[in-house]
């Protein structure tokens, strides 16, 4: 897809949850386009709807109304098995809690997305080792998560997210458990990878300093888009 065309398109998106006899409206009439290669921040306080919107964009939940399209695929209309395959092929995820499997080494964790693509063990572990070296973990290839610091685990998480060159990467509060110095290192790494490969990053945060790494910031409040501005206009 060319650089100046939207890779994600959302039309009239609404998400409701039933809480007993009450209906909670988490998202109201969201319309949004995200460009190929753009680093977009979904910004807001707790309860603003940002995590719900991320779940909609990633196909983790179905909308009550409206459509979500990634590339040429209308993901809001896919069945669960189709969604799982789509995520494996086109999406990457970086989590606040790292989500590394404790019984696997760094190499095995990073190689995991390639397993779902049918790549043989030798090739996927070779690719994983190369990726770990690129994120500065060449000395931790055979270490388990419990043998690594939080920053090292998140570096492994970045390597895992980028290893299969997904079109879109979702970063959900990716530095929430890290100190300020490590946060800067991690965010610089994420943005440099995205720029190099023209990948789209969806960053979810409540931290204004984190939002400064994005090209564009969407501010949510009460399930609606309050502001949609370029980084230089974000205060």
Secondary structure, DSSP 8 states (H G I E B T S, - for coil): --TTSEEEEEEEEEEEEEETTEEEEEEEEEEEEEETT-EEEEE--TTSSHHHHHHHHTTSS--SEEEEEETTEEGGG--HHHHHHHHHHHEEEEETT----TTSBHHHHHHHHHHTTT--HHHHHHHHHHHHHHTT-TT-TT-BGGGS-HHHHHHHHHHHHHTTT-SEEEEESTTTTS-HHHHHHHHHHHHHHHHHHT-EEEEEES-HHHHTTSSEEEEEETTEEEEEEEGGG--
